């Protein structure tokens, strides 16, 4: 194991995330954005905001992104050589404010604007036997003003926290959950800004969120989930996830916990 890989693992294990990792070259980014623009034309922005789910099985160009060498290198460094691609989804925050509204805290707090509440991915993924690693691959610049990811470093070490139904309308999470604010060390939050073509990764227990897009620029990214082959789906009525799009990304699967897995 190289020194750089060891340092990558140590930093990830310590803080629960890594950010601003380079992935796409200029040509690759341009092609991906053009392909996504075709999906916007076909389905419309209301749909492409959050409903393009498991798209790696439908569109070869998305499948290629999930297997990009720069992503695989990092994922293997964290999860080991045997990895399953669990899920993929595009998440887009489109500009929702009129140009004459000033970008400030009042705009961020406007009720109903799409946002993502404080949460942990593992609360609703229904996975045991191994960690879930989430990738956010930016197709657009992801900055504070257009709703970039923010995280609580080290919060993945606290285990699973209580979640409840979100109080503020506009939560983009499909199960509309949030961690109560008294359990979130919000004063320790840090933003994870990305340039288009970069990615961030985070652990499934890391507490994270994102504010509304109060800019005039779209914020679109591809979210990809990976697990080691030792992981398995759990029977939990509170987390009734079905994994219909799993793919053996690399290595060997000695466990076969996902019966519908493809290669």
C-alpha positions in Angstrom: 0.0 0.0 0.0 1.4 3.4 -1.0 2.1 6.2 1.4 -0.5 8.4 -0.4 -3.2 5.7 -0.1 -2.5 5.3 3.6 -2.8 9.0 4.2 -6.0 9.1 2.2 -7.5 6.4 4.3 -6.3 8.0 7.6 -7.8 11.4 6.7 -11.1 9.8 5.5 -11.4 7.7 8.6 -10.7 10.7 10.8 -13.1 13.2 9.4 -15.5 11.0 7.5 -15.2 12.8 4.1 -12.7 14.0 1.5 -13.4 16.9 -0.9 -12.2 18.6 -4.1 -10.8 15.4 -5.6 -10.1 15.7 -9.3 -12.0 13.3 -11.6 -13.1 14.5 -15.0 -10.9 16.1 -17.7 -12.3 19.0 -19.6 -13.5 16.9 -22.5 -15.1 14.3 -20.3 -16.9 17.0 -18.3 -18.2 18.7 -21.5 -19.5 15.4 -22.8 -21.3 14.6 -19.5 -22.9 18.0 -19.4 -24.1 17.7 -23.0 -25.6 14.3 -22.3 -27.3 15.5 -19.1 -28.8 18.4 -21.1 -30.4 15.9 -23.4 -32.1 14.3 -20.3 -33.3 17.8 -19.2 -34.9 18.3 -22.7 -36.5 14.8 -22.6 -37.9 14.8 -19.0 -38.0 18.5 -17.9 -36.3 20.1 -14.9 -38.9 19.1 -12.4 -38.1 15.5 -13.1 -34.4 15.7 -13.5 -34.1 17.6 -10.1 -34.3 14.4 -8.1 -36.1 11.6 -10.1 -33.2 10.2 -12.3 -32.5 7.2 -10.2 -30.3 4.2 -11.0 -29.4 5.8 -14.2 -26.2 3.8 -14.6 -28.2 0.9 -15.9 -30.1 3.0 -18.4 -27.4 5.2 -19.9 -23.9 3.9 -20.8 -22.4 7.3 -20.4 -23.5 7.3 -16.7 -22.3 3.8 -16.3 -18.9 4.9 -17.5 -18.8 7.7 -15.0 -19.5 5.3 -12.1 -16.5 3.3 -13.2 -14.2 6.2 -13.9 -10.6 5.2 -13.0 -10.1 8.3 -10.8 -13.2 7.3 -8.8 -12.4 3.6 -8.6 -8.9 4.4 -7.4 -10.2 6.4 -4.4 -13.1 4.0 -3.7 -10.7 1.0 -3.6 -8.4 2.9 -1.3 -11.2 3.4 1.2 -13.3 0.2 0.8 -10.7 -2.3 -0.4 -10.4 -4.2 -3.7 -13.8 -5.9 -3.7 -16.5 -3.2 -4.3 -20.2 -3.2 -5.3 -21.9 -0.2 -7.0 -25.1 0.1 -5.0 -27.0 3.0 -6.5 -26.8 6.2 -8.6 -28.9 9.3 -8.8 -28.7 12.8 -10.3 -29.5 15.6 -7.9 -30.0 19.1 -9.3 -30.8 22.3 -7.5 -32.1 24.8 -10.1 -32.2 28.5 -9.6 -35.5 29.2 -7.8 -35.2 32.9 -6.9 -35.9 35.8 -9.1 -32.8 37.8 -10.2 -33.8 40.8 -8.2 -33.8 39.0 -4.9 -30.5 39.5 -3.0 -28.5 36.4 -2.2 -28.4 36.5 1.6 -29.4 34.6 4.7 -33.1 35.7 4.3 -33.1 34.1 0.9 -31.7 30.9 2.2 -34.4 30.7 4.9 -37.3 31.3 2.6 -39.8 28.4 3.2 -40.3 25.9 0.4 -37.1 26.3 -1.4 -35.5 22.9 -2.2 -32.8 22.0 0.4 -31.4 18.8 2.0 -31.9 18.5 5.8 -29.2 17.3 8.2 -29.2 13.6 7.9 -27.1 10.4 7.7 -27.4 8.2 4.6 -27.3 5.0 6.6 -30.5 5.9 8.3 -32.5 5.0 5.2 -30.1 2.8 3.2 -30.7 -0.5 5.2 -27.2 -1.8 4.9 -25.1 -3.7 7.4 -21.8 -5.6 7.2 -19.8 -2.8 5.8 -19.8 1.0 5.2 -21.6 2.9 2.5 -19.4 5.4 0.6 -21.2 8.2 -1.2 -19.6 10.1 -4.1 -20.8 13.5 -5.2 -19.5 14.1 -8.7 -20.0 17.7 -9.7 -21.3 18.5 -13.2 -21.5 22.2 -12.2 -19.5 24.3 -9.8 -20.9 23.5 -6.3 -20.5 26.5 -4.1 -22.0 27.9 -1.0 -24.4 30.2 -2.9 -25.9 27.5 -5.0 -26.3 25.0 -2.2 -23.0 23.1 -1.8 -22.7 20.1 0.5 -21.9 20.9 4.1 -20.7 18.3 6.7 -20.0 17.9 10.4 -16.4 16.5 10.4 -16.0 13.4 12.6 -19.7 13.0 13.1 -19.6 9.5 11.5 -18.0 8.3 14.7 -21.1 9.0 16.8 -23.1 6.2 15.4 -26.7 6.4 14.2 -28.6 9.5 15.4 -32.3 10.0 15.9 -34.2 11.2 12.8 -37.7 12.7 12.6 -39.9 14.1 9.9 -38.6 17.4 8.6 -40.3 20.5 9.9 -39.3 23.0 7.2 -41.0 22.4 3.8 -38.8 21.8 0.7 -36.7 18.9 2.0 -35.4 17.0 -1.1 -34.9 13.8 0.8 -37.4 11.2 -0.5 -38.3 10.1 3.1 -38.4 13.7 4.3 -36.3 13.0 7.3 -34.0 15.2 9.4 -31.8 15.0 12.5 -33.2 17.3 15.2 -31.2 20.5 15.4 -30.3 19.9 19.0 -28.4 16.8 18.0 -26.4 18.6 15.2 -23.2 20.5 16.0 -24.0 23.0 13.3 -21.3 25.4 14.6 -18.7 22.8 13.5 -20.1 22.5 9.9 -17.8 23.0 7.0 -18.7 23.5 3.3 -17.3 21.2 0.6 -17.1 23.5 -2.5 -16.4 21.7 -5.7 -15.4 22.8 -9.2 -17.2 21.1 -12.0 -15.4 17.8 -12.6 -14.3 17.3 -9.0 -15.9 15.0 -6.5 -16.3 14.7 -2.7 -16.8 11.4 -0.9 -18.4 10.8 2.5 -19.2 8.0 4.9 -22.7 6.8 5.3 -22.8 7.9 8.9 -21.5 11.4 8.3 -24.0 14.1 9.3 -24.4 16.3 6.2 -26.9 18.7 4.6 -27.1 21.4 1.9 -28.9 24.8 1.8 -31.2 26.0 -1.0 -29.7 27.4 -4.2 -30.0 31.2 -3.9 -27.9 31.9 -7.0 -28.8 32.1 -10.7 -26.6 29.1 -11.4 -27.7 25.4 -11.5 -26.0 23.0 -9.1 -26.1 19.5 -10.6 -24.2 16.4 -9.5 -24.2 12.6 -9.8 -24.4 10.8 -6.5 -23.0 7.3 -6.5 -23.0 4.8 -3.6 -20.5 2.0 -3.2 -20.1 -0.7 -0.6 -17.6 -3.5 0.0 -18.8 -7.0 -1.0 -19.1 -7.9 2.7 -22.1 -5.5 3.0 -25.6 -6.8 2.9 -29.2 -5.4 2.8 -31.1 -5.6 6.1 -34.7 -6.4 6.8 -35.8 -3.2 8.5 -39.4 -1.9 8.1 -38.1 1.6 8.8 -35.6 1.3 5.9 -37.4 -0.6 3.2 -34.8 -0.1 0.5 -34.7 -2.3 -2.6 -31.4 -2.6 -4.4 -32.3 -3.4 -8.0 -29.2 -1.9 -9.7 -26.2 -3.4 -8.0 -23.1 -4.0 -10.0 -19.8 -5.7 -9.1 -17.5 -2.8 -9.7 -14.2 -4.4 -9.1 -12.6 -7.4 -7.5 -14.4 -10.6 -6.5 -17.7 -11.1 -4.6 -17.3 -14.1 -2.3 -20.5 -13.3 -0.4 -23.2 -12.8 -3.0 -25.4 -10.8 -0.6 -27.1 -9.1 -3.5 -28.9 -11.7 -5.6 -29.7 -9.4 -8.5 -26.2 -8.1 -9.0 -24.7 -7.7 -12.5 -21.2 -7.4 -13.7 
